[in-house]
Amino acid sequence: MKQKPRLSFWQIWNVSFGFLGVQFGFALQNANASRILSNLGADLHSLSLFWLVAPTMGLLVQPIVGAASDKTWNRFGRRSPYILAGAIISVIAMFFMPNAPFIIKAGGAAALIFGAVMLALMDGSFNVTFQPFRALVSDMMPDEQRNVGYSIQSFLINAGAVLGSILPFLLTWSGVANKAPEGQVPDSVVWSFYIGGSMLILSVLVTVFKTKEYPPAEFAEYNNVTKAEKTEKQSFLKTLISMPKVMFQLAVVQMFSWFALFLMWVYSTPAVAQHYWGTPIGDSSSEAYGDAGNWVGISFAAYSLVAALFSVAMPRLIRMFNRKTVYSFALLAGALGYMSAFMFTDKYMLLLSMVGIGFAWAAILAMPYAILSNALPPTKTGIFMGLFNLTVVIPQILSGLFSGFILKNLFQNEAIYIFLLAGALMLAGSLSVWIVRDKSSEVIK
């Protein structure tokens, strides 16, 4: 078997650079979608149901895109066509969603439905780009560079998230209006989505045109793919049956950690507004609620910045300990971060909570994929990575279905209690890391 060449730092950087812009857009969605939907008329209990459209799109899209990209080759490459197509659709949805009241002149429920459809389109197209980016690292890098590759990808993801999360606050600080008439979205959010969409498409173009994917024959030679493997056709059921056991083990960790993340993304704005600003339940149009929304963006930027820095440290920590130890520690830190957000009452202390959440986020973005990539056959990396995404979206769907009921009936609409629940779930995720069997012992250089 011909050895796959090692990539330089800048080659590894370019492979994942597009993720900077994709996560810029994803961070804007995470920090502002609930705010936009509330501005358009969604009530507190229904927020999680509107958010269901996002993971549902991932459930449908990623396995299909993964299987298709395994079989694709054209002048742009194998994964790049899907990355580029997803980016273009994402930009369109990002431009349309905050402008729902102006596009749908009737306003009211019609504008809210249009906003929800744009959220679905936006998240679906983000998912079209996510899966090929994950597979691209595995395609392009030899085994001993994959931990570094996924760590750099995690760094770029979080750098984009910092920019996306803080942007509405910066625009407000510079004088852009942060309050809008009832039924409309503030200019600070609208312009953030314009800037984020532009950033997304530009960064993706860097990856598409700076990364030269291996042609089919060369790829087969590097990965010792036989002619039989190249022409093998397998039913979806057989593919499911042939999934490596480590996928199921990682799925348990993913269930706890992504359930917790979804709770935070959906309910951070009302939780922070109620707990730190003292706004009444159901308020979504006051200046205080807008200030809380901006502070959520700052807080998300804080955990993303911590995650970016921790991503740089992860390869060294893995050399000192091992992947499971670092993974479990990071999720434990996330659990403590969530729980402390409930305990604190000073908004500035919330930034301290975000440190632990940042550790967890960095590990969630890198560790499962680094562990999994060494267990996947090269000809089926795309489809298996797509199927693995089910472990990301199913917990979010379950969270969306049940969190509104939990908030109303167990927590009496006090959204800050959601952070306690998220902490307990992340703690369970930290403990469940130890059931994962990571066979890899390669030295990271």
Secondary structure, DSSP 8 states (H G I E B T S, - for coil): --------HHHHHHHHTHHHHHHHHHHHHHHHHHHHHHHTT--GGGHHHHHTHHHHHHHHHHHHHHHHHHH--BTTBSSHHHHHHHHHHHHHHHHHGGGHHHHSTT-HHHHHHHHHHHHHHHHHHHHHHHHHHHHHHHHHS-GGGHHHHHHHHHHHHHHHHHHHHHHHHHHHHTT------TTS--HHHHHHHHHHHHHHHHHHHHHHHH-----HHHHHHHTT--HHHHH----HHHHHHT--HHHHHHHHHHHHHHHHHHHHHHHHHHHHHHHHS---TT--SSHHHHHHHHHHHHHHHHHHHHHHHHHHHHHHHHHHS-HHHHHHHHHHHHHHHHHHHHH--STTTHHHHHHHHHHHHHHHHHHHHHHHHTTS-GGGHHHHHHHHTHHHHHHHHHHHHHHHHHHHHTSTT-TTHHHHHHHHHHHHHHHHGGG----------
